[in-house]
């Protein structure tokens, strides 16, 4: 939507800056973090029409614009806002790259930062997003399934892509490999009833089998007993996560993509197909494919 000469300054600014792919916007709650949006024209031309929201979370390389751009066409054709957050490396001055993956880093609660972004985005376009869809690949896959445990009541559907480590719903291990002390860490328990209402998708490349980056030696800052217990590679670990969720009564759609290594765009057609099925209520039966 291009600005027109006859439009008011407010309308021209909205057409230029808040339609389509937006610039980067600082998070009002904590400006160390930011987000970018895709806003379909229907947000303004059909103000009474319901909009969906899909949050797309980057991996360790922080390719924020890729994670927004991959879904822009989906947003246009499905009347859906896309929000791509940016969680920079070293926000506490220490070059830590993995804090967002585990939800807590010092005094930062990354789940609360994302919820603040969702609220702020809604205010920008005069909407409220009580429930939304969430996708993350690699480091974003870490974030996505742990956010699911914390806030299932806010989620319509999630797609978890090839996380390097997983948190199982295992009460014999502490956070982060398990959830035995979940309430102590987060101040709330897991709502398993709400969890069963979320449509859960997983994807991983069939050739995503490297181990060097995701094996935790005992001298690693992230090492905790059980850190490597879910399997040797991302395929093994995602399989263990699926079984853990299914054991709690959660339906899981699981795609293992032939010929693909650790590549977000390689699994993306399966992710997009899943979210399209969610919005159109045409999902196949859950299970592994």
Residue, then its C-alpha position, 0 to 999 in steps of 0.5 A: x500500500x503506497x501513500x497517496x498525495x491526498x492522504x493525511x500525514x498520519x495515513x501516509x506514515x502508516x502506509x509507509x512505515x506500518x504496512x508490509x515489511x516494517x523497519x526494526x522497532x525497539x521493545x518498549x519494555x526493554x529497548x535492548x531487544x527489538x522486533x520487526x513486523x509484516x503487516x498485511x494491508x487488510x489491517x488498515x483497509x478492513x479494521x473489523x476483520x480478525x487478524x492472526x499473529x505468527x511469531x518467528x524466532x531466529x536461531x543463533x546467527x540472529x538472521x531476523x529479517x530472514x525469519x520475517x521474510x520467509x513468512x511475508x507471503x504467508x502473512x499476506x495471503x492468510x491475513x496474518x501479522x508476522x513478528x520477528x524478535x531480535x535477541x542480540x548476543x551479549x545483552x549483559x556485556x558478556x558475549x553470551x549467545x544462548x541466553x534466550x534459548x533457556x528463557x532466563x539470563x540473569x534478571x532477563x525473562x525472555x518469555x516476558x520480553x516476547x509477550x511485551x513485544x506481542x502487546x506492543x505490536x497489537x497496540x500499533x495496529x489497534x488489535x489484541x492478540x490473546x493467542x498466537x502462533x509461534x515458530x522457531x528453528x535451531x536456537x529458536x526451536x529451543x525458545x519455542x518449546x520452552x515458551x510452550x511450557x510456560x505459556x500454553x494458554x497464549x498459543x494457538x499452535x507451535x512449530x519446533x524446528x531442530x533444537x540442539x537441546x531439549x527440555x523433556x517433561x521429565x520430573x526426575x531431572x531439574x531444569x533445563x533437561x527436565x522440569x522437576x524444579x520448574x515451579x521453583x525456577x519460574x514461579x508457576x507450574x506447567x498447565x498440562x490441560x492448556x498444553x493439550x489444546x495447542x497444536x504442536x509441530x516438529x521438523x528436522x532435516x533427515x541429514x541433520x546429524x552433526x553432534x559437535x555443537x550440541x554435545x555438552x562436555x562436563x566443563x560447559x557452563x550449560x552442563x547439568x546432569x541429563x544435558x545429553x540424555x535425550x540423544x546424540x543428535x537433533x533427530x534423536x533429541x526431537x524424537x525424544x521431545x515428541x515422545x515426552x509430549x505425547x506421553x502427556x497427551x499432547x498430539x504432535x505433527x512431526x516431519x523429518x525432511x528427506x535430503x535436508x541438513x540443518x537448514x531452516x529454509x529446507x524444512x520451511x515448506x513443511x512448517x508453512x503447510x502446518x500453519x496453513x492447515x491450522x488456520x484453515x482447520x485442515x490438518x492431517x492426523x498427527x504423527x511422524x512422517 
